[in-house]
Amino acid sequence: MASLSLNSPLSPSSPQPLSWVGQFLHHDHKEKKILQENIENTKTNNQKPVISLSSTEEGSNNNIITKASGSGGVNKGSIKLRKRPARLVLPDICAASLELGDEIGKNIKLEKKEFEIQGKDFVLACKRGSRQVMEDGYGFMVDVLGDPKQAFFTVIDGHGGRAAADYVAENLGKNIVKELGIVGEDEHAIRAGYMVTDTAFLSQGVGSGACAASVLLKAGELHVANVGDCRVVLSRNGVADSLTIDHRLSREDERLRIENSVCPVLKLWWFCFCRNGVWRVQGSLAVSRAIGDMHLKEWIISEPEIKKLPLTSDCEFLIMASDGLWDKVNEQEAVDVVSKEKKSIESCKKLIEMSSSRGNMDDITVMVINLQNFAIN
């Protein structure tokens, strides 16, 4: 955005010019001083001062003219004072920038920094980080196909904007349920749902991306899938069990996958850089799998890793969260907090506060799912 500069620094030897405001006040002061001197002169000469102000259009300037007349008429020696400077007109680009600034302020004000949800069999809390826009997202579907024992939950961490996160939140669950009706087999439907969501989002030509972790509860079984670094942790009688593995370049198998997808003439270092101790694809993206990221799609795949396990009596609850939590809080700490707070909304808020107090500046989304109601007796 262009900005209007009222003055600019000069060298110490040069006198600093007045701004337009200073020039206006300076001219106005000089005119008043000259006017006062004329009046004093006419009083000394016993003449009656006559002052008339005329506004004429000469390039939008205002002229001030004084006339001194004696008892016999107008004095021939009339004095024309210096013109006032033209009225300041802000350039259109400045006005536009002011309006845009107001609009941005409205959008930021409307977006809540923190919010929470108390749902059926789950609770959720989110907190926006240091960015002006929240890039995390979430989605859920309960009573899938009319069955109270079936549900779908997802936590999403967007990057490069929130377009991908919003799209995944709205469509991933629908696509998986749709594929379940087509193919029937759970793991194949979940994988197809991720791939279809990715393809449909890429067709929009938007450059952002999103990591996601999802849970499908169906027929007494737990199906966990993930792309990226959102994580799902299971509490088994109070003991943390991580059900997902982050897709980062620190994983040797992920680095080898990217290396094998590159032309042999080009080396891995051309695509993977270590910056501030974190390996990144082309020096930018820290994850190796995600939905979206069209400019890196040759290496950033959307195929999820999937794990299936039965819901047994020792399965208490799940914690699903974006990396804003897991970067500062380990799995067992999170399970201990949720157990102490009895899976309430307060447990999500305490985990967020714990991460923030340890220096996290990223967005944080935490969802806790009560598994007791999904087990089949």
C-alpha positions, 0 to 999 in steps of 0.5 A: 500500500502506498502511503503519504509522506508529509516530510522527508529527511535531508542532510544536516546542512540543508534547512528542513522544508516545512510540511504542507501543514507548516507551509499553510500555517506559515503563509496564514501567519504572514498574511495576518501579519501583513493585514495587521500592518496595513490596518495600522498604517491606515489608522495612522493616516486617518483612513478608513480600512475596507477589507473585502474577501473574494473567492476566485477560481484560479486553479482552486486557490483562494485570493485575499485582497485588502483595499484601503480607502480614505474619506474620499474613496478607495485608495489607489494604492491597494495591496494584493496579498499572497495567495493561500496554498491550494486545498489539500486533496488526498490522492485516491490511493491513500483513501483506498488504503484507509478504507482497506485498513478499516475493512481489515480491522473489521474482519480481524475484530469479527474473528474470535481468538478463542471458541469452544464446542460442547457436542454429543460425545465430544468437546472441542476448544480452539485458540488463534495464534499470532496470525491475524487469521485462524488457519486451523479447522475441524469437522464432525458427523454424528449418527452417520446413516442414522446409526448412533454408534457411527461418527466421524471427527477430524482436526485440520491444520491449514497453511498458506491461508485457510482455504484448504482447511475450510474445504477439508472441514466441509468435504472430507467427512462427506466424501468418506461416507459417500465412498463407504456407500460405494465400495463398502470396505472401510479402509479403501473408502477412507483412502479414496475420501482423502484422495477425492477431497485433494483432487477436488480442492486442487481443481479450484486452483488455490495454492494453500494446503492442510494437514488433517487427522480423522477418526471414523467410529463404525461397528465397534471399530476405530479407524484413524487416518492422517496426512501431515502432523495433526495427531490422534492419541488414545487413552488406555486406562490412563496410558497414552497410545499415539495412533498416528505418526507425523509426516515430516522429513525427519522420517527416513521413509518420507525422505526416501519417498521424495528422493525416489520421486525426483529425477536422478540427475537432481539431488535430494538437497535441491528439494529438501533444506534444513532451516532452523533445525527443521527439514522443509520441502523446497525450504518452505513446507515442514510436512511431507503429506497434506491436502492441497499445496498444488505447487509442491504436489509432485512430492506432497502427497495426500494418501493417508496412513490408516490404522484400525483397532477394535474398541475394547473396554480399556479404550477411554477417550481420544485426543485429536489436536493440531501440532500447536498442542503437540509441539509443546505438550507430550502425549502422556501429559495431555492424557493426564490433564483430560483424565483429571478434568473428566473429559470436560471442555475445561480439559481442552482449555487447560491443554491450550493454556499449557501449550501457550504458557510454554511459548507456542505462538501457533493456532491450537485446536484440541478435540476430546472424544468419549469412546464409551458410547461407541463400544458394542457390548 
